[in-house]
Amino acid sequence: MKGKPIKWPDECVDFLRAWCPFFLDKELAAILSADWDMNIDRRILNAFRLRKGIKTGRTGYFHTAENPGYVPPKGSHLSPATEFKKGMKPHNTAAVGTKVKDADGYWKQKIAEPDKWEYIHRMIWEEAHGKLDRQIPVVFLNQNKDDLRLENLMAITRGDLVTLNHTMKLSTDAEINKTMIITAKLKSAIFGATTHVSGKK
């Protein structure tokens, strides 16, 4: 017998599109289960996300090469004049400082060889406020990923995210969103303090 079909709130699609680049499916499933009492796991959330065409921008694996057919003996040189030599770089290798958009619309920059990249909005925030834990996302207050001004960026914890998602929904107005996030932070702090005091009784 099949279980009851899961009723997904309309807000789930917007929520997942906004936060998939920052959290794993397992973490998002835990957040949704706690926030909307949905009782879902990573596999259920992953299937729903794929049905809705929501991408994370991550693959999580390396693609294996196809069968090459004939393989020349080790050490043989089929084209010495044009073969790749030690120290050479592919013609399409991005130089340090190159800026590109990922599949989810976030700007990133190559910061070191051979292939080290960082999201530009995080670099800007950390330059002003210091190093940030990788689990804490930096959000765009006006929801515009091309607006990389420092005043348009704010760090938000998972606890703040749960509180924010439970009571409010971000808009395209930066000032309104900033107020909502600050309110969510205060509510999270109050809840944490209350829980700490209750635990001492």
JOSULHU-V561511 format. One record per residue. N is the residue number from 1. OMEGA is omega in whole degrees, -180 to 180 (* if undefined). BURIAL is + if it has 16 or more other ideal C-beta (glycine too) atoms within 10 Angstrom, else -. D_CENTER is the distance of its C-alpha to the mean C-alpha in whole Angstrom. Layout:
BEGIN
n=N omega=OMEGA burial=BURIAL d_center=D_CENTER
n=N omega=OMEGA burial=BURIAL d_center=D_CENTER
END
This chain:
BEGIN
n=1 omega=179 burial=- d_center=36
n=2 omega=177 burial=- d_center=33
n=3 omega=179 burial=- d_center=31
n=4 omega=177 burial=- d_center=31
n=5 omega=-178 burial=- d_center=28
n=6 omega=177 burial=- d_center=25
n=7 omega=-178 burial=- d_center=25
n=8 omega=176 burial=+ d_center=21
n=9 omega=-179 burial=- d_center=22
n=10 omega=-177 burial=- d_center=21
n=11 omega=-175 burial=- d_center=18
n=12 omega=-177 burial=+ d_center=16
n=13 omega=179 burial=- d_center=15
n=14 omega=-180 burial=- d_center=14
n=15 omega=-178 burial=+ d_center=12
n=16 omega=179 burial=+ d_center=10
n=17 omega=-177 burial=- d_center=10
n=18 omega=-169 burial=+ d_center=8
n=19 omega=179 burial=+ d_center=6
n=20 omega=-180 burial=+ d_center=5
n=21 omega=-174 burial=+ d_center=2
n=22 omega=-175 burial=+ d_center=2
n=23 omega=175 burial=+ d_center=6
n=24 omega=179 burial=+ d_center=8
n=25 omega=180 burial=+ d_center=11
n=26 omega=-180 burial=- d_center=13
n=27 omega=179 burial=- d_center=12
n=28 omega=178 burial=+ d_center=11
n=29 omega=179 burial=+ d_center=15
n=30 omega=180 burial=+ d_center=16
n=31 omega=-179 burial=+ d_center=15
n=32 omega=180 burial=+ d_center=16
n=33 omega=-179 burial=- d_center=19
n=34 omega=-174 burial=- d_center=20
n=35 omega=-175 burial=+ d_center=20
n=36 omega=178 burial=+ d_center=21
n=37 omega=-174 burial=- d_center=23
n=38 omega=178 burial=+ d_center=22
n=39 omega=180 burial=- d_center=23
n=40 omega=176 burial=+ d_center=20
n=41 omega=-176 burial=- d_center=19
n=42 omega=-177 burial=- d_center=16
n=43 omega=179 burial=- d_center=18
n=44 omega=-180 burial=+ d_center=19
n=45 omega=-180 burial=+ d_center=16
n=46 omega=179 burial=+ d_center=15
n=47 omega=179 burial=- d_center=18
n=48 omega=-179 burial=+ d_center=17
n=49 omega=180 burial=+ d_center=14
n=50 omega=178 burial=- d_center=16
n=51 omega=-178 burial=- d_center=19
n=52 omega=179 burial=- d_center=17
n=53 omega=-179 burial=- d_center=16
n=54 omega=-177 burial=+ d_center=12
n=55 omega=178 burial=- d_center=10
n=56 omega=-174 burial=+ d_center=7
n=57 omega=178 burial=- d_center=8
n=58 omega=174 burial=- d_center=9
n=59 omega=178 burial=- d_center=12
n=60 omega=179 burial=- d_center=13
n=61 omega=175 burial=- d_center=16
n=62 omega=177 burial=- d_center=19
n=63 omega=177 burial=- d_center=21
n=64 omega=-178 burial=- d_center=25
n=65 omega=175 burial=- d_center=27
n=66 omega=179 burial=- d_center=30
n=67 omega=-175 burial=- d_center=34
n=68 omega=-178 burial=- d_center=35
n=69 omega=-180 burial=- d_center=39
n=70 omega=178 burial=- d_center=41
n=71 omega=-180 burial=- d_center=40
n=72 omega=177 burial=- d_center=42
n=73 omega=180 burial=- d_center=44
n=74 omega=178 burial=- d_center=42
n=75 omega=-180 burial=- d_center=43
n=76 omega=-180 burial=- d_center=44
n=77 omega=-178 burial=- d_center=44
n=78 omega=-179 burial=- d_center=44
n=79 omega=-175 burial=- d_center=43
n=80 omega=-175 burial=- d_center=44
n=81 omega=-174 burial=- d_center=44
n=82 omega=-176 burial=- d_center=41
n=83 omega=-179 burial=- d_center=39
n=84 omega=-178 burial=- d_center=36
n=85 omega=-179 burial=- d_center=37
n=86 omega=179 burial=- d_center=35
n=87 omega=178 burial=- d_center=34
n=88 omega=178 burial=- d_center=33
n=89 omega=176 burial=- d_center=30
n=90 omega=-176 burial=- d_center=29
n=91 omega=-178 burial=- d_center=29
n=92 omega=178 burial=- d_center=26
n=93 omega=-180 burial=- d_center=24
n=94 omega=178 burial=- d_center=22
n=95 omega=174 burial=- d_center=24
n=96 omega=-176 burial=- d_center=22
n=97 omega=179 burial=- d_center=21
n=98 omega=179 burial=- d_center=20
n=99 omega=180 burial=- d_center=18
n=100 omega=174 burial=- d_center=16
n=101 omega=176 burial=- d_center=13
n=102 omega=-175 burial=+ d_center=11
n=103 omega=-179 burial=- d_center=11
n=104 omega=175 burial=- d_center=9
n=105 omega=179 burial=- d_center=11
n=106 omega=178 burial=+ d_center=9
n=107 omega=175 burial=- d_center=12
n=108 omega=-176 burial=+ d_center=12
n=109 omega=176 burial=+ d_center=15
n=110 omega=-174 burial=+ d_center=17
n=111 omega=180 burial=- d_center=19
n=112 omega=174 burial=- d_center=21
n=113 omega=2 burial=- d_center=22
n=114 omega=-176 burial=- d_center=22
n=115 omega=-178 burial=- d_center=19
n=116 omega=-177 burial=- d_center=17
n=117 omega=176 burial=- d_center=14
n=118 omega=177 burial=- d_center=12
n=119 omega=-173 burial=+ d_center=10
n=120 omega=-178 burial=+ d_center=13
n=121 omega=176 burial=+ d_center=12
n=122 omega=178 burial=+ d_center=11
n=123 omega=-179 burial=+ d_center=15
n=124 omega=-179 burial=+ d_center=17
n=125 omega=-177 burial=+ d_center=16
n=126 omega=177 burial=- d_center=17
n=127 omega=-179 burial=- d_center=20
n=128 omega=-171 burial=- d_center=21
n=129 omega=-179 burial=- d_center=20
n=130 omega=-176 burial=- d_center=20
n=131 omega=-177 burial=- d_center=17
n=132 omega=176 burial=- d_center=14
n=133 omega=-176 burial=- d_center=13
n=134 omega=-179 burial=- d_center=10
n=135 omega=-179 burial=- d_center=9
n=136 omega=-179 burial=- d_center=10
n=137 omega=172 burial=+ d_center=8
n=138 omega=-175 burial=+ d_center=10
n=139 omega=176 burial=+ d_center=10
n=140 omega=-174 burial=+ d_center=13
n=141 omega=180 burial=+ d_center=16
n=142 omega=178 burial=+ d_center=17
n=143 omega=-180 burial=- d_center=14
n=144 omega=-176 burial=- d_center=15
n=145 omega=177 burial=+ d_center=13
n=146 omega=-179 burial=- d_center=16
n=147 omega=-173 burial=- d_center=17
n=148 omega=177 burial=- d_center=16
n=149 omega=-179 burial=- d_center=19
n=150 omega=-178 burial=- d_center=19
n=151 omega=178 burial=- d_center=20
n=152 omega=-176 burial=+ d_center=18
n=153 omega=177 burial=+ d_center=15
n=154 omega=177 burial=+ d_center=15
n=155 omega=-178 burial=+ d_center=13
n=156 omega=-178 burial=+ d_center=13
n=157 omega=178 burial=- d_center=13
n=158 omega=179 burial=+ d_center=13
n=159 omega=177 burial=+ d_center=16
n=160 omega=-179 burial=+ d_center=16
n=161 omega=179 burial=+ d_center=14
n=162 omega=179 burial=+ d_center=16
n=163 omega=-180 burial=+ d_center=19
n=164 omega=-177 burial=+ d_center=18
n=165 omega=-178 burial=+ d_center=17
n=166 omega=-173 burial=- d_center=20
n=167 omega=-172 burial=- d_center=22
n=168 omega=176 burial=- d_center=21
n=169 omega=-178 burial=- d_center=19
n=170 omega=178 burial=+ d_center=17
n=171 omega=177 burial=- d_center=19
n=172 omega=179 burial=- d_center=19
n=173 omega=-175 burial=- d_center=22
n=174 omega=-177 burial=+ d_center=20
n=175 omega=178 burial=- d_center=23
n=176 omega=-180 burial=- d_center=23
n=177 omega=179 burial=+ d_center=19
n=178 omega=178 burial=+ d_center=20
n=179 omega=-180 burial=- d_center=23
n=180 omega=-179 burial=+ d_center=21
n=181 omega=177 burial=+ d_center=18
n=182 omega=177 burial=- d_center=21
n=183 omega=179 burial=- d_center=23
n=184 omega=178 burial=+ d_center=20
n=185 omega=179 burial=+ d_center=20
n=186 omega=179 burial=- d_center=24
n=187 omega=178 burial=+ d_center=24
n=188 omega=-180 burial=+ d_center=22
n=189 omega=179 burial=- d_center=24
n=190 omega=179 burial=- d_center=27
n=191 omega=180 burial=- d_center=26
n=192 omega=179 burial=- d_center=26
n=193 omega=180 burial=- d_center=29
n=194 omega=179 burial=- d_center=31
n=195 omega=-180 burial=- d_center=29
n=196 omega=180 burial=- d_center=30
n=197 omega=-179 burial=- d_center=34
n=198 omega=-178 burial=- d_center=34
n=199 omega=-179 burial=- d_center=34
n=200 omega=-177 burial=- d_center=37
n=201 omega=* burial=- d_center=39
END
